[in-house]
Amino acid sequence: MNKATTNRDSSHAVRPHLVYRFSLRILSATAFPAIREYALTSLRVVFGLMVFLIHGVHKVVDVVTFLRSGLTSKFLEEVAAMGVPAPVVAATLAAVAQLVGGLLLAAGFCTRVAAAVLTFALLGAVAQNLSTGRDPQLAILYTLVAATFAAAGGGPHSLDAEVWDRRVHRSVLADSEEE
């Protein structure tokens, strides 16, 4: 064996292969923080819009229709069948929570509060699905996503970051100048 061949083989064996290093980077929990931020922002915006458009709007329309004309809907009937006290009030609160909470979540404004209120409203949806014999998986998934944003907040690409973080920084700067 010549010396040049031995050195090349041993140095190749010592250095990790490029694919191996890239695989480790992808599998790392801290890899690609910018992508993670944009992925969570996309999830927050799309989830908020889905709750607003798919769930909030039609429920508010159902409640308003009932209050104006007395015509009931499947949503109101199911809430009443659950045995909750004041079913129209409960249905109205759930509808408004989904309408307003969905918009606030999509915008990332007061995200933790909106997501916490939405979590409780969606727990009602889980109970509603269970009481009517429907599969609660989707309602559970919605509830978990809302609970996640209640814990995590809106992230760096939200109105919360623009409004509240800026105020916190100003307050900290003002406190440091006074000292």
C-alpha positions as CSV (number, residue, x, y, z in Angstrom):
1,M,0.0,0.0,0.0
2,N,1.4,3.3,-0.8
3,K,1.3,6.2,1.7
4,A,-0.9,8.5,-0.4
5,T,-3.6,5.9,-0.7
6,T,-3.6,5.2,3.1
7,N,-3.8,8.9,4.0
8,R,-6.7,9.5,1.6
9,D,-8.6,6.5,2.9
10,S,-8.1,7.3,6.5
11,S,-9.0,11.0,6.1
12,H,-12.1,10.0,4.3
13,A,-13.1,7.7,7.1
14,V,-12.5,10.3,9.8
15,R,-14.6,13.1,8.1
16,P,-18.3,12.6,8.3
17,H,-19.9,12.2,4.9
18,L,-21.8,15.3,3.6
19,V,-25.2,13.4,3.5
20,Y,-24.7,12.2,7.0
21,R,-24.0,15.7,8.3
22,F,-27.0,17.1,6.4
23,S,-29.2,14.3,7.8
24,L,-28.1,15.2,11.3
25,R,-28.9,18.9,10.6
26,I,-32.4,18.1,9.4
27,L,-33.1,15.8,12.3
28,S,-31.9,18.4,14.8
29,A,-34.6,20.0,17.0
30,T,-33.0,23.4,16.5
31,A,-32.4,23.2,12.7
32,F,-33.8,25.8,10.4
33,P,-35.4,28.2,13.0
34,A,-36.6,30.6,10.2
35,I,-38.5,27.8,8.5
36,R,-40.0,26.8,11.9
37,E,-41.2,30.4,12.5
38,Y,-42.8,30.6,9.0
39,A,-44.4,27.2,9.4
40,L,-46.0,28.1,12.7
41,T,-47.1,31.5,11.3
42,S,-48.7,29.7,8.3
43,L,-50.4,27.3,10.6
44,R,-51.7,30.1,12.9
45,V,-53.0,32.2,9.9
46,V,-54.6,29.2,8.1
47,F,-56.1,27.8,11.3
48,G,-57.5,31.1,12.4
49,L,-59.1,31.7,9.0
50,M,-60.5,28.2,8.9
51,V,-62.1,28.7,12.3
52,F,-63.4,32.1,11.3
53,L,-64.8,31.2,7.9
54,I,-65.8,27.5,8.2
55,H,-67.1,27.6,11.8
56,G,-67.6,31.1,13.1
57,V,-69.5,32.8,10.3
58,H,-72.2,30.2,9.8
59,K,-72.8,29.9,13.5
60,V,-73.2,33.6,14.0
61,V,-75.6,33.6,11.0
62,D,-77.6,30.8,12.7
63,V,-77.8,32.7,16.0
64,V,-78.8,36.0,14.3
65,T,-81.4,34.2,12.2
66,F,-82.8,32.7,15.4
67,L,-82.9,36.0,17.2
68,R,-84.5,37.8,14.3
69,S,-87.1,35.3,13.1
70,G,-87.1,32.4,15.6
71,L,-86.0,29.9,13.0
72,T,-83.8,27.3,14.7
73,S,-80.8,25.5,13.2
74,K,-79.0,22.2,13.6
75,F,-76.3,24.0,15.6
76,L,-78.8,25.5,18.1
77,E,-80.8,22.3,18.4
78,E,-77.6,20.3,19.2
79,V,-76.5,22.9,21.8
80,A,-80.0,22.7,23.4
81,A,-79.9,18.8,23.3
82,M,-76.6,18.9,25.2
83,G,-78.6,20.1,28.2
84,V,-76.5,23.3,28.8
85,P,-78.3,26.0,30.7
86,A,-79.3,28.9,28.5
87,P,-78.5,27.2,25.2
88,V,-79.0,30.3,23.0
89,V,-76.6,32.2,25.2
90,A,-74.1,29.3,25.1
91,A,-74.4,29.0,21.3
92,T,-74.0,32.7,20.9
93,L,-70.8,32.8,23.0
94,A,-69.4,29.8,21.1
95,A,-70.2,31.4,17.8
96,V,-68.7,34.8,18.7
97,A,-65.6,33.1,20.2
98,Q,-65.1,31.2,16.9
99,L,-65.8,34.3,14.8
100,V,-63.7,36.8,16.7
101,G,-61.1,34.3,18.0
102,G,-60.5,33.0,14.5
103,L,-59.8,36.5,13.2
104,L,-57.6,37.5,16.1
105,L,-55.6,34.2,15.8
106,A,-55.1,34.7,12.1
107,A,-53.9,38.3,12.7
108,G,-51.8,37.2,15.6
109,F,-53.3,39.9,17.9
110,C,-54.0,39.0,21.5
111,T,-53.1,35.5,20.4
112,R,-52.8,33.8,23.8
113,V,-56.1,35.2,25.1
114,A,-58.0,34.5,21.8
115,A,-56.5,31.0,21.6
116,A,-57.4,30.2,25.2
117,V,-61.0,31.4,24.7
118,L,-61.1,29.4,21.5
119,T,-59.8,26.3,23.3
120,F,-62.7,26.4,25.7
121,A,-65.2,27.0,22.9
122,L,-63.7,24.0,21.0
123,L,-63.9,21.8,24.0
124,G,-67.7,22.5,23.8
125,A,-67.5,21.3,20.1
126,V,-65.8,18.1,21.3
127,A,-68.6,17.6,23.8
128,Q,-71.2,18.4,21.2
129,N,-69.7,15.8,18.8
130,L,-69.7,13.2,21.5
131,S,-73.3,13.9,22.6
132,T,-74.5,13.6,19.0
133,G,-72.5,10.4,18.3
134,R,-70.2,12.1,15.7
135,D,-66.5,11.4,15.5
136,P,-64.8,14.0,17.7
137,Q,-61.3,13.7,16.1
138,L,-61.4,16.9,14.1
139,A,-62.8,18.9,17.1
140,I,-60.0,17.4,19.3
141,L,-57.4,18.4,16.7
142,Y,-58.8,21.9,16.5
143,T,-58.8,22.1,20.3
144,L,-55.1,21.0,20.5
145,V,-54.0,23.5,17.8
146,A,-55.8,26.3,19.7
147,A,-54.3,25.2,23.0
148,T,-50.8,25.2,21.4
149,F,-51.2,28.8,20.3
150,A,-52.6,29.7,23.8
151,A,-49.3,28.4,25.2
152,A,-46.9,29.5,22.5
153,G,-48.4,32.9,21.5
154,G,-48.4,34.4,18.0
155,G,-44.7,34.2,17.3
156,P,-42.4,36.8,15.7
157,H,-44.6,37.3,12.6
158,S,-47.7,38.5,14.4
159,L,-49.3,41.7,15.5
160,D,-48.5,40.7,19.1
161,A,-44.8,40.9,18.2
162,E,-45.2,44.3,16.6
163,V,-47.4,45.9,19.2
164,W,-46.6,44.3,22.6
165,D,-42.9,43.5,22.1
166,R,-42.2,47.0,20.9
167,R,-44.0,48.4,24.0
168,V,-42.0,46.1,26.3
169,H,-38.7,47.2,24.7
170,R,-39.7,50.9,25.1
171,S,-40.6,50.3,28.7
172,V,-37.3,48.5,29.4
173,L,-35.4,51.3,27.7
174,A,-37.3,53.9,29.7
175,D,-36.6,52.1,32.9
176,S,-32.8,51.8,32.1
177,E,-32.6,55.5,31.3
178,E,-34.2,56.4,34.7
179,E,-31.5,54.5,36.6
